[in-house]
Amino acid sequence: MLSFASLRSPLAFLQQLVGDLPERPLLENYQTWWEKEGEAISASVDAAGTPWLRMYDRFGARCDSIELPPGYWKMLRRGYREGAVWRAWTDDSAVRPKALRLPYLLGYVTSFYDSGLYCPYTVSLSTAVQLEKYGDAATKQRFLPWLLRQDDEVWQGATWMTEVKGGSDLGAAVETVARPDGALWRLTGEKYFASNAGAELAVVAARPEGAPHTVRGLALFLVPRVRSDGSLNYLIRRLKNKIATRSVPTGEVELRDSEAYLLGRAEWGVYLVLEVLNISRVANSIASVALAQRALADATSFAVQRHAFGKPVIEHPCCDDSAKKNVRR
């Protein structure tokens, strides 16, 4: 039987369903921060903290800076410091998939309080995993440590596949072209729904010149935000107006001869894209369960406190009387 207290606590809910968690001290500390500070910040961002795009600096130079309130960065960086990405590299298991357990648990707690915030953590984790698995030694040495930092200097990642024609049929929809340029590649095209716009690194689906116009013609590339000469490597055309998940900036990204690094082999592209999406699929499932728990917790809280006809609403008859019997106050 679920108690009302367990419904209000993501950690208690998990423990009641799956048993004791070895990671409990870490998760308790993270949950306590959300209860004391994070929830209020999340509510403020959702109500009035919609990100906006500053395209030019005061000297007229293109900067494409995503402007967000200070509270947003405090909330976001807390999860990165707790280990939303780097803890995948510190698990005792030698098998990489098992190392994702703690980032996923942190994602559950995050999603209970702010499901939108879990998106940056997920795409950053996806970027780091693909870079480690398929980047060459020089590329990994240059970029991976930044994604695994445990302080506020940590870099964020992103996964950009969708273009204006849609995201389901990538073989037909991806028109971004990649051409080799020595050790680098150059990408030209547009990504129409780019979550976590402004990230320092992104994994991007593109089609090498001459490759077939099918999913097997795709390749996966790592695209830094800044070129080797310090200039912007991609531009943000605009941010999307959204009614939800305000705690992740989503926009339209332009690639113009953007510097890129091939991940794996070009012909592996579609399989690497699917690996990226599989990490997100698990995360989306986790976030959905956490969000459902939060909805149930809020509904129960209202039903307990709301009085009508002389008693709390939860004590009135309902369509399924077993529902109220299974929740103890």
Sequence and secondary structure as in RCSB ss.txt:
>XXXX:A:sequence
MLSFASLRSPLAFLQQLVGDLPERPLLENYQTWWEKEGEAISASVDAAGTPWLRMYDRFGARCDSIELPPGYWKM
LRRGYREGAVWRAWTDDSAVRPKALRLPYLLGYVTSFYDSGLYCPYTVSLSTAVQLEKYGDAATKQRFLPWLLRQ
DDEVWQGATWMTEVKGGSDLGAAVETVARPDGALWRLTGEKYFASNAGAELAVVAARPEGAPHTVRGLALFLVPR
VRSDGSLNYLIRRLKNKIATRSVPTGEVELRDSEAYLLGRAEWGVYLVLEVLNISRVANSIASVALAQRALADAT
SFAVQRHAFGKPVIEHPCCDDSAKKNVRR
>XXXX:A:secstr
 EEHHHHT HHHHHHHHH   TTHHHHHHHHHHIIIIIHHHHHHHHHH   EEEEE TTS EEEEEE  HHHHHH
HHHHHHHTTTGGGGS S SSGGGGGHHHHHHHHHHHHH GGGHHHHHHHHHHHHHHHHHS HHHHHHHHHHHT S
STT     EE  BTTBSS HHHH   EEEEETTEEEEEEEEEEEETTT SEEEEEEEETT  SSGGG EEEEEES
B TTSSBSEEEEEE   SS TTS EEEEEEEEEEEEE S GGGHHHHHHHHHHHHHHHHHHHHHHHHHHHHHHHH
HHHHH EETTEEGGGS  S HHHHHTEE 
